[in-house]
Amino acid sequence: MKVLIIGGGGREHAIAECVSRSPKVEKIYCAPGNAGIAELAECVPIAPMEFDKLVEFAKEKKIDLTIVGMDDPLVGGVVDAFEAAGLRAFGPRKNAAILEGSKAFSKDLMKKYGIPTAAYETFDDADQAIAYLEKTTYPIVLKADGLALGKGVLICQTRQEALDGVKEIMEDHKFGSAGNQMVVEEFMTGREVSVLSFVDGRTIRLMTSAQDHKRAGDGDTGLNTGGMGTFSPSPFYTKEVDEFCWKHIYQKTVDAMRAEGREFKGVIYFGLMLTPDGPKVLEYNARFGDPEAQVILPRMKTDLVDVCNACIDGTLDQLEVEFEDNAAVCVVLASDGYPVQYEKGKLIKGLEEFKQADGYYCFHAGTKQTEKGIVTNGGRVLGVTAKGADLRQARENAYKATEWISFENKYMRHDIGKAIDDAQL
């Protein structure tokens, strides 16, 4: 089989590593890929939104399966483009990817089908939003409706912060057209847990749970980022939580999308908040999370290619999806100054250490191959992942492995997995 992966970050590197373990796969391509992915796949200089070029390449190379890693091409309809050309692509069609592409749509869906989530109001007029915020209680959450690289969510403690947020999202268009519409949501408290799942339109198979750290600084301080680290599984995802979510969230979401004429095939990421009133949906994503994929896919025992094909064919009910009974922790090595301003082009040393280390992974997010070697080429540079018998051991291994890597302006959080201590494991 020949497989094409669309994307060029840490998530796509984790997908490529997982696909490379399949005995069915003889060749992997990645568009556009990165310096790390290039060790597993042939990288091709086609951007994820260049649908015509991607389709043309897939036809020319006789690609058997395309896996779409990123949200933008999914929401833009890349799977529709591939299917129209008679090609197999793993991911939701455009009309189903709206589950992530529009927060207003997903909130309305949950309200209509009784799926637990925070109370909310939707606005497409800044003045109306301001009038509402003058009389609401705080803290409150503002969300740009569309895709915003995981950064279009503002938690506002005061009325002034909220008014500034409306200006940022709807008037200054900091997140571009994503802010044409805005969701104002009640602020929920509790533990956050991410649960990813494979879906074939009807059947849903859960992956192992995980937890992401979004804030840039230790102690969950600083700006929201695309993710500074993750651990899996979450000790807070208990049997009781699982039973509640199966009854009230997981299957209901899949069935609701089908009832709306938006059959969902691909990955649904359930961002959950474990509130005092029970689990509620914070957000949906329509693809693998990043960096969640970097702690989930290394633990996957079932052949990812088989699962992708079963989702496309609607035969997921015939397949069990299994994961190793262990743990993994990922610590993101970033460029100092991320997510605001940072320098690129810094030489990375120590990558070869991972080639001899079993159970250790270095997933490339923002790197580039140059004449002098592999250099930094983004805010999030590398995801250092390690497995262990349990979460404590995995965390210890991951932080040990971060010491193998050096580059000028290297930055990371030192408290990834602090919740492991809180859980008193």
GIZI-V380348 format. One record per backbone hydrogen bond with DSSP energy under -0.5 kcal/mol. CO is the residue of the C=O (numbers start at 1). NH is the residue of the N-H. If there is no record, write none. Layout:
[[CO & NH] [CO & NH]]
//
This chain:
[[1 & 26] [1 & 27] [2 & 64] [2 & 65] [3 & 29] [4 & 67] [5 & 7] [5 & 31] [6 & 69] [6 & 70] [7 & 33] [9 & 13] [10 & 14] [11 & 15] [12 & 16] [13 & 17] [14 & 18] [15 & 19] [16 & 20] [17 & 21] [18 & 21] [19 & 22] [22 & 25] [24 & 26] [27 & 3] [28 & 42] [29 & 5] [30 & 44] [31 & 7] [34 & 38] [36 & 39] [37 & 40] [37 & 41] [41 & 43] [42 & 30] [44 & 32] [44 & 46] [47 & 50] [49 & 51] [50 & 54] [51 & 55] [52 & 56] [53 & 57] [54 & 58] [55 & 59] [56 & 60] [57 & 61] [58 & 63] [59 & 62] [65 & 4] [66 & 68] [66 & 90] [67 & 6] [67 & 69] [70 & 74] [71 & 75] [72 & 76] [73 & 77] [73 & 78] [74 & 77] [77 & 81] [78 & 82] [79 & 83] [80 & 84] [81 & 85] [82 & 85] [82 & 87] [83 & 86] [87 & 89] [88 & 66] [89 & 91] [90 & 68] [93 & 96] [93 & 97] [94 & 98] [96 & 99] [97 & 100] [97 & 101] [98 & 102] [102 & 106] [103 & 107] [104 & 108] [105 & 109] [106 & 110] [107 & 111] [108 & 112] [109 & 113] [110 & 114] [110 & 115] [111 & 114] [114 & 116] [116 & 281] [119 & 186] [121 & 184] [123 & 182] [125 & 129] [126 & 130] [127 & 131] [128 & 132] [129 & 133] [130 & 134] [131 & 135] [132 & 135] [132 & 136] [139 & 187] [140 & 156] [141 & 185] [142 & 154] [143 & 183] [145 & 103] [148 & 151] [152 & 144] [154 & 142] [154 & 156] [155 & 157] [156 & 139] [156 & 140] [158 & 162] [159 & 163] [160 & 164] [161 & 165] [162 & 166] [163 & 167] [164 & 168] [165 & 169] [166 & 170] [166 & 171] [167 & 171] [167 & 172] [168 & 174] [173 & 176] [175 & 178] [176 & 179] [177 & 180] [178 & 145] [178 & 146] [181 & 145] [182 & 123] [183 & 143] [183 & 185] [184 & 121] [185 & 141] [186 & 188] [191 & 274] [193 & 272] [194 & 210] [195 & 270] [196 & 207] [197 & 268] [198 & 205] [199 & 266] [203 & 200] [205 & 198] [208 & 196] [210 & 194] [211 & 231] [212 & 214] [213 & 228] [214 & 225] [217 & 220] [217 & 221] [221 & 217] [223 & 216] [228 & 332] [229 & 213] [230 & 330] [231 & 211] [232 & 328] [234 & 237] [236 & 238] [238 & 242] [239 & 243] [240 & 244] [241 & 245] [242 & 246] [243 & 247] [244 & 248] [245 & 249] [245 & 250] [246 & 251] [249 & 253] [250 & 254] [251 & 255] [252 & 256] [253 & 257] [254 & 258] [255 & 259] [256 & 260] [257 & 262] [258 & 261] [263 & 265] [264 & 201] [266 & 199] [267 & 269] [268 & 197] [268 & 270] [269 & 271] [269 & 285] [270 & 195] [270 & 272] [271 & 282] [271 & 283] [272 & 193] [273 & 275] [273 & 280] [274 & 191] [275 & 278] [278 & 275] [280 & 273] [280 & 282] [281 & 118] [283 & 271] [285 & 269] [289 & 293] [291 & 294] [292 & 295] [292 & 296] [293 & 297] [296 & 299] [297 & 300] [299 & 324] [303 & 307] [304 & 308] [305 & 309] [306 & 310] [307 & 311] [308 & 312] [309 & 313] [310 & 314] [310 & 315] [310 & 316] [315 & 318] [316 & 319] [320 & 322] [322 & 301] [322 & 302] [324 & 326] [327 & 388] [328 & 232] [329 & 386] [330 & 230] [330 & 332] [331 & 384] [332 & 334] [333 & 381] [333 & 382] [334 & 411] [335 & 338] [337 & 340] [337 & 341] [346 & 376] [349 & 406] [350 & 353] [351 & 354] [352 & 355] [352 & 356] [353 & 356] [354 & 357] [356 & 358] [357 & 360] [359 & 387] [361 & 385] [363 & 383] [366 & 377] [366 & 378] [368 & 375] [370 & 373] [373 & 370] [374 & 348] [375 & 368] [376 & 345] [379 & 335] [379 & 381] [381 & 365] [381 & 366] [382 & 333] [382 & 384] [383 & 363] [383 & 385] [384 & 331] [385 & 361] [386 & 329] [388 & 327] [390 & 394] [391 & 395] [392 & 396] [393 & 397] [394 & 398] [395 & 399] [396 & 400] [397 & 401] [398 & 402] [399 & 403] [400 & 403] [401 & 404] [402 & 405] [406 & 349] [407 & 410] [409 & 336] [411 & 334] [415 & 418] [417 & 420] [417 & 421] [418 & 421] [418 & 422] [419 & 423] [420 & 425] [421 & 424]]
//
